[in-house]
Structure formats: C-alpha cells, structure tokens
C-alpha cells in the first residue's frame, strides 16, 4: 500500500519534469532544423535565382552572423529578463525569420531573414543549455543538458527528411517554411514551464519562495529542495563578497581567466574540426563525387540518422565515463575519418562506386564520432565551467565566438572547395582534430558528478584540478 502511495507522486513528478526538459530543449529542434535544412535547399534555390559561391556562402553564413548577435544579446539579457522569457522571445524570432526566408523573392531578402533566424538560434544556443543545467540534478545533469543536443540532431534529421520529401518538386520554400511548426510549439510550450531556481534566487527580489516551489516539484521532496536551496544561497552569498572578481571585464585577467580561455578553446575546436562542412555541405560533397542531387539528399538523410542515433550513447556515457574521455576518443575518431576522406579525395580515384562508398564511410565515421562526443559535451561543459553571477555573460561570450568560428568555416568552405578541392580541406581538419585531442588532454577540467556550486567553489579557490593560468596562457583561441 505504501509503495503505491509513494509511486504515484513519483510518476506525476516525472511527467512534470519531462515537460520541463522537453520544452526547455525544444529550441534544439529549431536550431538543428534551421541549420540543417539549407544543405538540401541550396541545390534548388538556383532554380529561383542564380547563386555564385560567394552568395551561397552568404546564405549559409547569414544565419550564423545572426546567431552571433543573438548569443551576444542572450549573454546580456539572460540575467535581467530571466532564462524562460528569453527562450520565449527566441521562439517568436524563429517564426518571423522562418516565414520571411520561405517567402524571399531574391538572395538579399533570403540572407536578411536567415540573419533573423540566426538571432533566434543564438538566443536559444546560450539560454537553453544554461536553463537545463540550472534545473537538472547533478547526478544526471550531463544527460539532461545534452538532451538539447539530441534534439538538435533530431532537427537536423527532420530537415534532411524534409529536403528529400520536397526534392522531386524542387520546393526549397517548403523545405525552409516547415520550420515554423516547431517554432510555434516552442513558443506555446515554454510559456507553461517554470523559471530557473538559481536565477530566481540570484536575480529576483523575493524569488527564494518561488525557487523553493520549483525545486520541490523537480526533486520530489522538501528536504532535497531545502538542501539544494541552502547550497545555492551560500554560493550566492560568497559570490556577493567577491563581486569585483566576477565581472565579465575581469574574465580575461582575473582568477577566471584560465577557465575562460578553456571555454573559448572548446568552442574553437568544435567548429574547426570540420563538423560544419558536413552539416552544411554534405550533399554538395556527395554530388561532387558522383551522386545525383536526389541521391545525395537521400544519403544525407542517412547521415542525419547516424547523427541522431549516435547522440544517444553520448547522453548515456556523459555522466558515467565523464566529459573528458568522450572528447578524447571523439577527437581520435574524427581524425581517423578525416584521414580517410583526405586520402580518398587526393588519391585520384575516378567517380564510381568505390569513391562513393569510401566517401560515405568517412562521413559516417566522422558524424558518429562527433555525435557521441563533441556534439553534446560542449553544451554540457560550457555552463558548468562558469560561476552563477557571470555564467550568462561568460557563456554568451563563448557562444558568440562559437558562431563566429562557425560562420568563418561556412563562409569560406565553398570557395576553398572550389579552389583547392576537398582533399586539402580535409587534411586541414586532420591537423585540427589532433590539436583538439591535445587541448582536452592537457587543459580541460572534468566536471562529472559535481554540483554547480561544488564546481564553482573549486574553480574560484583554484584547486589543482583546474589548469593554472601559466599553463594556459600559451595557446591562443585563434
């Protein structure tokens, strides 16, 4: 009898929590869809208006420039406005940008509304990981925060599937326009969800009572909620005494300088290991080695399936194996894949079945290695690294650089592909994946299984597990 009584609240609590995680992470579907759909649409947009390699790069990178602005705004607005309202604003921006892009009458208008879409992407890329990190229990924080990355891969897969569905009709407008559906779901759904308890305690007058209610719902008992609330309260009080050391201006010179550089290097290597070339230009690469347009998009659907499914073991392992081991083995897997792709493209193989199969194998190994490691881990690790009072600004700055690096790769890759061919570009990514391995091995701290407040105390007290400033001062974030 007592077992039944205890299990019913647990089920209700699980349902409430599931809604929070789903709607909190739903921005990932929009992010994935809007970044992935353009790979197939680019094959058919020239039916409506001609595209040079430069204009093609601008269409892709227009979203990324907007994402830089959105990430920068999110870093400034997440504290005064709150996490949940900013996700809501991101959903509205998505709706406007998606409809405008789908109805664009020329390349300039398309680039402009892709820019608007990018603002939404930038907002959710900062706020959603922060929101999920601050709501999740420490034991499964990695798994729950990486839920957003899983939904990013779901969004990419849905984008590839939509590209294939409308490829026969060459209907790129429908490919882009269907992204309005998850945007509407996000906008309505996030409105019903609670605010981050850590934001409530740290930024809202009288917010502790609201935070207690949220934590009781999340943790299932008043005792667990009170214990966590006391830890949050103690940590905020300690930060208030050191406020002068926690401003964003001090990040480059203060005691947080080492970990800030680590955050910048993390986003640098995630982008310059080559993932953007695969996500944005896989159909173009496949057409270049002999696929037809429809066949390349169908193969891209398969790549999207691998991307989505391999994120699942990453979510399972991130709280068991830890952040560092996943990144290390992922870098080695990506390096092996890029070596294969470089060798295939530089070997002089004629277009035919062997070239097609080897190219697909290389892309599949690369996507699998990235999806199980660097895909989810970056978005889990970034919010974990920074203290609460500087978390929004620091994560926003790092994610702004993330989109800057993303934009650079997306903008120049078509021109470099046309100038040098794919082989030499893949060789560059071989070098970058090796450097990424060395970065993780020597500089990145492990954050598995520790509360945000524990991580913060250790970082601010400069415990040995955090690399000293002298050891980090050498590498530059590019």
N, C-alpha and C positions, 0 to 999 in steps of 0.2 A: 504493500500500500504506500509506504513512504517512498519507495523507488519511483512509483508512478507520479506521485506528487512532485518529486524533485525533477523528473524528466520533462514535465510539461513546460515549466518556465525555461528550461534549457532549450527546448525546441522553439519557443517564442523568441527567446534571446537570439538564437541562431538565425531566425528569419529576419529579425530587425537588423542584425549585423550584416547579413547577406545583402540586404537592400543598400546599406551604407557603402559596403565595398563595391557593389555593382555600379551604383550611380556615381560614387566617387571616382571610380576608374573608367567610367564610360567615355570620358574625354579621350582616352587612349584609342577607342574605335575611330573617333573623328580624326584624330591625329594620323593614325595609320591609313585610314581611307583617303584622306586628302593628300597625303604624301605619296601613296602607292598608286592611285588612280591615274596619275599623269603619265606613268610609264606606257600604258596602253593608249591613252588618248593622244599622245604625241604622234602616233603612227597615222592618225586620221585627221588631226587638226589641219594639216596642209590641204585637205580637200576643201576647206572653207577659206583659208588664206595661206599664202606661202610663208615658209619658215626657213631662215638661214640658221646655221649652227649657233650664232650669237643669240638670235631671237629664241631659239629652242632653249638655250641655257637660261635666258631671262625668264621664260615662262616657268621653268622649274624653280629657279632661284628667287623669283618674286615672292613665293610663299615663304622662303627662308629668310629673306630680308624682313618681311612682316613678322616672322617668328622671333627675330632678334629684338624688334621693337616690343612685341608682346611680352617676351621674357623680361626685358628691362622694366617695363611697366609693372609686371607682376611682382618683381622684387621690391618695388616702391609701394605698391598698393596692398599687398597681402596682409601687412600688419594693420594699417588704418582701417581697411574695409572688411577684413576677415577672409578666411580661406573659401568658405562656401559661396558668398556673394560673388567672388571673383570667378569661380568656376561657372556660375550662372551667367555672368557677363560674357565669358568665353563662348558659351553655347549660343548666345544671341549673335555674337560676331561671326561665328561659324555659319549661321543661317544666312546672314547678309552676304558674306563672301561667296558662299556656295552658289546661291541663286544668281548673283552677278556674274560669276565665272561661266556658269552654264548658258547664260543668255548673251555672252560677249559677242559683239559684232566685228571685232578686229583684235589683232595681237596686243595693242596697247591697253585696251579695256580688259582683256584677259589677264595680262600681267598685273593690272591695277587691282582687280578683285582677287587674284591669287595672293596679292600682298595683304588684302583684308583678311582672307582666310588664314594667312600666316600669323596675323596678330592673335587670332583665336588659338592657333596651335601653340604659340609662345606662351600665352597665358596658362593654358592647361598643363604644358610641359613643366612649368615651375610649381604651380599650385597643387595639382593633383598628387604628385609624389609626396609633397610636404603634408598635405591633408591626410593621406593614408598613413604616412609614417607617424604622425602625431596621434592618430586614433588607434593604431594597431598595438596589441600586446607584444612585449619584447620577444617572447618565445617564438612567435610566428610572424614577426614584423617583416622579415625579408620576403616571405611567401605572399603576404597580403599586399605589400607595397609593389611587388613585382607583378601583381595582378594587372596593373595598368599596362605593363609591357606586353603581357599576354593579349590584352585587348587591342594594343597597337598592332600586334601580328594578326589578330582577327580582322581588324580594319583593313590591313594590307591585303589579306586573303580575300575579303569581300570586294575590295577594289579590283583585284585581279580577276575575280569571278565575274564581276560586272563588266569589266573590259571585254572579257571573252563573250559574254552574252550579247553585247551590242557590237561586236567586231564585224559580223556579217553585214550589218546595216551601216557600218562606219559611223555610228551615232555617238560621237565623243561628248556631245552635250548631255545626253542621258547618263553617260558614264560619270561625269562630274556632278550632275544635278541630284542624283540619288543620295548623295552625301547629306542632303538636308534632313533625311529621316532620322538618323542617329542624333543629329544636332537638336532636333525637336525633342527627342526622348531625353537627352541630357538636360536640356533647359527646364523641362517639366519635372524630371525626376530629382534633380539636385535640390530643387526648391523644398522638397519634403524632408531633407536629411539634416542632421544636427551639425553644429559648428564644432571645430576642433577644441577639445577641453583645454589644451595648452594655450591656444590663442585666447580663449575666454579668460583664463586666469591672468595671463600676462598683459592683455591689451584692453579689457573691458572692465569698466567700473562695476563692481558688484557681480562680476562674472563667475566668481567661485561657486556660487549656488547652482548656476546653470551648468558649470563644468561637472559638479558632483552628480547631477541628474544624468548627464551624458555618460559619465564613467560607470554609474550603476547599471545603465542599460547595456553598455559594452562589456563589462566584466562580470555581470550577473550577481554581484553581492555588494553590500555596503562596505564590508570590511576591505575587500580588494580595491574598491573605489577610493576609500579614505586613505589607504596606504599609498596609492599612486598619487593622489591629490597632495598628500603631505610631501612626497618627494618633489613634485612639481613646484610646490610653494617654496620649499627650501632652496631649490636650484634657482628660482627667480629672485629670491632674496639675496642669494650670493652674487648673482649677476648684477643686481642693482648696486651693490657695493663696488663693483668693478666696471661700472658703465663706461668709463672713459676708455677702457681697453677693448670694448666690444663694438665700436662704431665701424662702419664699412671703410671709412678712410684709414682706419688703423690696420685693416686686413693685410696690406702689403708690407707693413713694417712692424706690427705688434706681435704678441705671442701667438696669434693665429696665422701668422704669415706662412709657416711651413705647410699647414693643412690646407690653406687657401691655394697654394701652388699645386699641391697634390690634387685638389678638385679641378683646377684648370687643366692639368696634365691628363686627368682621367677623361675629360670631355674631348680634349685634343686627340688622344689616341683612338677613342671610339670612332671618331669621324675620319681620321686619316689612315685607318686600317682598311678602308675601302667599301664599307657597307653601303654608302650612298650610291656608289656606281652600280651596285647590284640592284638596289631597290628602285632607282630611277631609270636605269638604262639597260636592265636585263633583256627586254625584248629587242632593243637596238643591237645589243651584242649578239643575240641569237640570230637575228636577221643577217648580220654581217658574216656569220659562219655557215649560212645556208638554209636557215628556216624561212618559210613563208611568214607573212605577217600574222595570219590566224594561228598558225602552228607555234609561232614564238609566244603569242599571248597565252595559248593553252599550256605550253611549257612553263610559262610564268605562273599560272595557277598552281602547278605542281610545286614550284619554288615557294609560293605562298603557303601551301600546306605544310611543307617541311619547316618553314619559319615558325608557323603557329604551333605545330606539334612538338618541336624541339624546345620550345619555351617551357613546356610543362615539366620535363625533368629538371630544367634550370630552377623553376619555382620550388620543386621538391628538395633539391640539393642545397639551395642557398642558405637555409637555416641549419643544415646538417654538416655539409662539407665546409661551408664558410664562403665569404666573398672572394678572398684571395685565391684559393685553389681553382675556383671556377674561371677566374680571369686568366690565370696562368695557363691552364690547359686549353682554354678557348683561344688564346693568342697563338699557341702552337698549332692548333687545328686550322686556324685561319691562315697561318703562314704556309702550312703544307698545301692548302688549297690554292693559294696564290702562286706557289711554285709550280704546281701542275698547270694552272691557267697560263702562266707566263711561258712555260715550256711548250705547251700546245700551240700558242699563238706565234711563237718565234721559230718553231720547227719547220715552217714552210709546208705544213700539211695542206693538201688540196681540199676544197669543200667536198664533204661527203659524210657517210655515216660515222666513220671513226672520229672525225673532227667534232661532229655534233655530239656524240656520246661523251667524249672526253671533256668537252666544254660544260655539258650538263653535270657531269660528275664533279668537276671542280667547283662549279657554282653551288651544287647541293652540299658538298663538304663544307664550303665556306659558310653558307647560310646556317647549317646545323651547328657549326662551331660557334658562330656569333650568337645564335638564338639561345643557346644553353648557358651563355656566359656574359659577354659584354652587353648584350641587349638588355636583360633585366637588371644586372648588377649595378650599372651606372646609376639608374634611377632609384635604387635602394640605398646605395652608399652615399650619394651626394647629400641628401637631407640628414643622414646620420652623422656626418662629419662636423656639422656646424652647431654652435650653441643657439638656444631658442631666440634670444634677442637679436641675433644677427643672421638667423637662419634664412629668413625671406630674402634679405639683401644679398647674402653670400651665394645662396643657391640661384637667385635670379641673375647675378653676375656670371656665374659659371655657365648657366644655361644659355645666356646671351652669347657667350663665346662658343658654346656648343653649336648654336645656329649659325654663327659667323663661319666656323670651320666647315659646317655642313654646306653653307652657301658657296664657299670657295671651291669645294670639290664639285658640287653640282654645276657651277657656272663654267668652270674651265675644262671639265672632263670631255664634253662633246668636241671642243676644239683640239684638245690633246689627242683624243681618239682619232680625229681626222688627220692630225699632223704626224703622230708617231705610231699609230696603230695600238691595239690593245696590249700587246706583249710587254712593251716597255713600261706602260702604266701599271701592269700587274707586278713587274719587278720592283717598282717603287713601293707598292703595298707589301711586298715581301719584307723589305727593309723596315717598314713602319710596324709591322706585326712583331718583328723581333725586338724592336725598341720598346714596344708596348709590354712585352714579356719582361724585359729588364726593369721597366718602370714599376710594375706591380711587385716584382720580386724584391726590389730594394727600397721602395718608398711608401707603398700603400699600407696603412694600418688595417687590422682585422676588427670588425665591429659586430660580429655574430654573437647573438645571445646576451647582449648587454642592453640595459635600458638607455634611453636617450640621455637621461640625467647622469648615468654612470659614465657614458662615453664623454659627455661634456666635462665632467669633473676631471677625468683622466687627461683630456686634451688641454684643458686650461692649467692643470697642475704639471703638465709636460712630463708625463710618466714615460718610462723608457720605450714603451711600445710605439710611441709617436716619433717619427724620424726627427732628429734635431735640425735646426734651421741651417746649420753649416753643411749638412749632408744634402740639403735640398736646393741650396742657393745656386748650384751649378747649372742644372738643366733649365732651359727657358721654355715657356709654353708655346713657342713658335710665333 
